[in-house]
Amino acid sequence: MSLFNKMMGKTRYVVCRLFIHLNGSEVAPILGVLNRAAREAIDAEGDVEVMGEGLVEICETLLRYDEFWMSASNEGDVFWNEGDAGDFFNELFTDSASRYGTEVYVDEQQPLSVPATRNVVVMLTVAFEGEVPELETDLANIPALKEGLKAIINLRQKGKIRAIQEHFSPAQYGDELTNDQLLQYFPELIPL
């Protein structure tokens, strides 16, 4: 089928989003990596090359933190029209951006204390051309999720990524994503 589509001049676009929930007292430092990537993306005004570098760093960091993975989920779709793929990508952007659901923790006894959150959810959305079986399958198990993150790195290295979104909750150190908020804002997460 791919050869036929190539002969017909059709381009296959894939848009996929991964959710990865990490839990543990040692996961807060990942927020530094995520915030740095976000700042660089803003400074570069969304340039895909710069965002791609941040995406690789995020994927590599997530792979190093795999012992803290608690749950995950993924979704996506295939399109033959670039406009439709762009519309779906934008829809996922709006949805991801609405999921921050965190609250700042204030300790009346020690107002300067900032707790380290035990929950971090990373949402990665990529749009690319072609076919990547490692991303077009259920990633709610550890081996598949590892292969999916490696596939994103490979897509970046091959220059196949057309658009990138990186969202995370909590959005900054000092905010806390509670277990109740996790259930409320990320109901699709599946335990690993």
Secondary structure in CASP SS format (residue, H / E / C, confidence):
PFRMAT SS
TARGET T0000
AUTHOR 0000-0000-0000
METHOD secondary structure of the structure
MODEL  1
M C 1.00
S H 1.00
L H 1.00
F H 1.00
N H 1.00
K H 1.00
M H 1.00
M C 1.00
G C 1.00
K C 1.00
T C 1.00
R C 1.00
Y E 1.00
V E 1.00
V E 1.00
C E 1.00
R E 1.00
L E 1.00
F E 1.00
I E 1.00
H E 1.00
L E 1.00
N E 1.00
G C 1.00
S C 1.00
E C 1.00
V C 1.00
A C 1.00
P C 1.00
I H 1.00
L H 1.00
G H 1.00
V H 1.00
L H 1.00
N H 1.00
R H 1.00
A H 1.00
A H 1.00
R H 1.00
E H 1.00
A H 1.00
I H 1.00
D H 1.00
A C 1.00
E C 1.00
G C 1.00
D C 1.00
V H 1.00
E H 1.00
V H 1.00
M H 1.00
G H 1.00
E H 1.00
G H 1.00
L H 1.00
V H 1.00
E H 1.00
I H 1.00
C H 1.00
E H 1.00
T H 1.00
L H 1.00
L H 1.00
R H 1.00
Y C 1.00
D H 1.00
E H 1.00
F H 1.00
W E 1.00
M E 1.00
S E 1.00
A E 1.00
S E 1.00
N E 1.00
E E 1.00
G E 1.00
D E 1.00
V E 1.00
F E 1.00
W C 1.00
N C 1.00
E H 1.00
G H 1.00
D H 1.00
A H 1.00
G H 1.00
D H 1.00
F H 1.00
F H 1.00
N H 1.00
E H 1.00
L H 1.00
F H 1.00
T H 1.00
D H 1.00
S H 1.00
A H 1.00
S C 1.00
R C 1.00
Y C 1.00
G C 1.00
T C 1.00
E E 1.00
V E 1.00
Y C 1.00
V C 1.00
D C 1.00
E C 1.00
Q C 1.00
Q C 1.00
P C 1.00
L C 1.00
S C 1.00
V C 1.00
P C 1.00
A C 1.00
T C 1.00
R C 1.00
N E 1.00
V E 1.00
V E 1.00
V E 1.00
M E 1.00
L E 1.00
T E 1.00
V E 1.00
A E 1.00
F E 1.00
E E 1.00
G C 1.00
E C 1.00
V C 1.00
P C 1.00
E C 1.00
L C 1.00
E C 1.00
T C 1.00
D C 1.00
L C 1.00
A C 1.00
N C 1.00
I H 1.00
P H 1.00
A H 1.00
L H 1.00
K H 1.00
E H 1.00
G H 1.00
L H 1.00
K H 1.00
A H 1.00
I H 1.00
I H 1.00
N H 1.00
L H 1.00
R H 1.00
Q H 1.00
K H 1.00
G C 1.00
K C 1.00
I E 1.00
R E 1.00
A E 1.00
I E 1.00
Q E 1.00
E E 1.00
H E 1.00
F E 1.00
S E 1.00
P C 1.00
A C 1.00
Q C 1.00
Y C 1.00
G C 1.00
D E 1.00
E E 1.00
L C 1.00
T C 1.00
N H 1.00
D H 1.00
Q H 1.00
L H 1.00
L H 1.00
Q H 1.00
Y H 1.00
F C 1.00
P C 1.00
E C 1.00
L C 1.00
I E 1.00
P E 1.00
L C 1.00
END
